Amino acid sequence: MSDNVFFQMRPEYRQYLIGSHNFYCEQANSRLLSQFQNIDVEARAEADKWLEDNQHRFNPDKHDPSDFYEKAEDVGFNFYEMLSDMEERTRLSVLAGMFHEWDKQLREWLSREVNHWHRGENLKTSIWKAQFLQIIDLLESFGWDIKHIMFYPKLDACRLVVNVFKHGNGGAFDVLKSNYPQYLDSGSNTVNPFTGVQQDTRDYSYLKITDTDVQEMSDVIIEFWQNVPENVLKSQFTNPPKWFLDAIQRDNSN
């Protein structure tokens, strides 16, 4: 009896996925993130511009020069803070775009491979609606122990960071704070007046990633595509998750 291939990652398609991911990251760095390399210089220029634009207001008989220079410093500092905030949001947006594209490409590949041996809309719809951890369970049913591969925690953290960036406080934030606190800016603890226990009062606004974090998460996505099994045989696909089997049953009942 032949052992059919249920899921196949063709070498040329694997290279396409890696290549498109690399293109996205390279272009995001050169067209977006690189624009924030000299924000300290830009802030200084903004302060100088304020001084130039307001020099006509200076009256040596009424004004202290230090007041004008202090105001210019405030303008420069505020400009720097706003650019820093924009840089952080841009970096998170780049990461979100990277993760969501990986997620869509993975589900598209799964749906296409399933279509070779199963016909029905319920299963395809379920693949697209499944939560991240449900998709991971499906991959583990290939015999691929992905949760114990070194890159998995970084992939999981990427998912949580993107979720917190999109939704703010919630379940994903709680898990991120508990499991991957390195992606939150440090904050001061407060003491609960009733229990005397210190509390971490940080919220989603403390989310903080660096260019190095983005690069590491980018590398993890490449590692993921490199490690997807080339062939998953029917005999290897022995314990699909319940949500997957339920969708097949609904299709077969129609």
N, C-alpha and C positions, 0 to 999 in steps of 0.2 A: 504494500500500500504506500502510495507516495505521501510525503510529508510536505504539504503546501506551505508556501511563504505567505504569512498573513500581513507582515509589515516589512517593507524594504526601503532602505535609505541608499539610493543609488549614488555612487561616488561623484558623478557630475552634479547631482542635485545638492549633495553635501557641500561641495565647493562653491556652488552658487549661493547657498545660504550664508556661508562664511564670508564670501566676497562682498555680498550686499551689506552685510553687517559692518565689515571693515570700511566700506565706502561711506556709510552713514556716519560712523565715528570720525573718520578723517575729515569729512566735510563739516561736521558739527564743530570740530575743533578749529578748523581754519576759517570758517565763515561766522561762527557765533562766539565761542568761548575765547578765542584769541583777541577779541575786541576789548577785553577787560584786563589786559596785561599791564596797562599803564594808568590805572585809575588814580593812583596817587599823584602822578604828573598832571592829569586832567583836573584833579581837585585843586592843585596849586594854581593852575591857570585860571580856574573859575574864581578863586580868591583874588588873583591879580586883576582880573577883568572887573570885579566888583569895585576894587579900589579905583581903577581907571574911570569907570562909569560914574563914580560918586565923588571924584576929586573936586568937582566944581562946587560941591556942597560944603567943603571944608573951609572954615573961617578960623584962622589962627588966633583971633581975638576971643572966640567963643568955645572952640573945640580943642579937646586934647587929642593929639595924633594917635595915641595908644588906643583910644576908643574906636577909631576908624580901622586900625589894624586888627583889633580884637573882633570887630564885626566881620571883617574880611576872612579871618580865620574860621569864624562860625559858618560863614557861607561855604568855604572850602570843605569844612568838616561835614556839613550836611550833604553837600554834593557827593562826597566820598561815601557816606553812609548809604545814600540812595543808590549809587552805582553798585556798591557791594551787595545790597539787597537784590538788585536786578541781576547781578552776576549769579547769586545763589539760586534765584528762581530760574534763570536760563539753564544753569547746570542741572537742576532737578528736571526741567522740561526735556533736556537732551536725554537724561537717564530714562525718563518716563517713555519717551518716544522709542528708545532702544528696547526697553523691556516689552512694551506693548506690541512692537513689530515681531519680536521673538515669539511672544505668546500666540499671535495670530498665525505666524508661519508654522508653528508646531501643531496647532489645531487643524490648519488646512492640510498639512501632511497626513495627520492621523485620519481625517475624514476621507481623503483621497485613497489612502491605503485600504481602509475599511470597505470602500466602495467596490474593490476588486472581488470581494467574497461575500458581501452582504448588501442587499438592496432594501432601503427603507429610510424614510426621513426622520423617524424618531431618534435613531442612533446618531445620525449626523447632527441633529439639533442638540442632542444631549452632550455631544463632544464640545459644541460651541458654548453651551450654557454651564458646563461643569466648572467648579471652582478649581483654583490652582492645585490644591492638595489632592483633589479628585483626579486631576490629570496625572499628577505624580504617582498616585496609586495605580493608574492604568499602565504607566511606564514600568512600574515595579512588577506588574503582572507579566511582563515580557521575560522576567528572570533577570532584569537589570536592577541591581541593588543601588539605585541612584541616591538614596538618602544617606548612604554610608560612603559615598565618594567625596573626596576632599573639597570639591568645588561646590557641593550642594548648599552648605550654610551661606555662602556668599550669594548664591542665586535666590535663596529664601529671603535673605536680608534685602536684596534688590527689590523683590516683590513687595515687601513690607514698607520700604522707604517710598516707593512709588505710590502705594496705597495711602500712606500718611500724607504725602504731598497733595494727593487729590482730595482726600476726605477729611483731613485734620484728625481730631481726637476720635477715639473709637477702639474697637477690638484690635485692629492692626497696630495702632500706636502702643497699646498696652503690651503686646507681644514684642514689638521692637524695643521698647524700653527695658523689658525683662531679659530678652535674649541677645539683643545687639545694641547695647547702650552706647557703643562707640560712634553711632550715627546721630547722637544727640549732643548738643553743646552742653558743657558742664553748667550746673546751676546749684544754687544753695538749697540746702535742706531746711525745712521748718519743723518745729516741734509741736506735735498735737497737744493742745493745752489740757485735754481730758485724759490722755493716755501717757503722755510724756515720751511718746515714741517719735523718732525723727521720720519725716515724710518727704519723699521726692515729689515736689510740686511742679516739675517740668511738664509742659504740654507740647502740642505739635509745633508750636512756634520755635522750639529749640532744635528742630530738625536741621542737621548740618552735615553736608558731604563736601569732599574736596575733589580736585581733579584726579588725584590718585585713586580715590574711591571709585570714581566713574571708570577709570582705566581698568581697575581690578574687576569690576562688574562686567565690563566689556569682555575682558579676557575669559571670564567664567562662561559667558554665552558661547564664545568660540569653543571652549572646552566641552560644553554640552553638545554642540553639533558634532564635534569630533568623536564623541563617545557614544552617540546613538548607535545601537547595534545595526550592522549592515543588513542582516536578515533575521527576522523573528519567525520561526516556524510554528505551525499549528501545534505541534507537540510541546513547544516551549510556552505557549500561551495557555497555561493550565488553570489560572485562578484570576479571571477578570473581576474587577470590582462590581459590586451589586448594581450600581447605577447603570453600568454598561450592559449587564445582562438583562436588567429590567427594560431598557430601551430596545434591545433585540427582541424580547418577548412581545412588546407592544407592536413592533413592526410585523412579527410573525402572526399576530392575532388579527391583523387587518386583512 
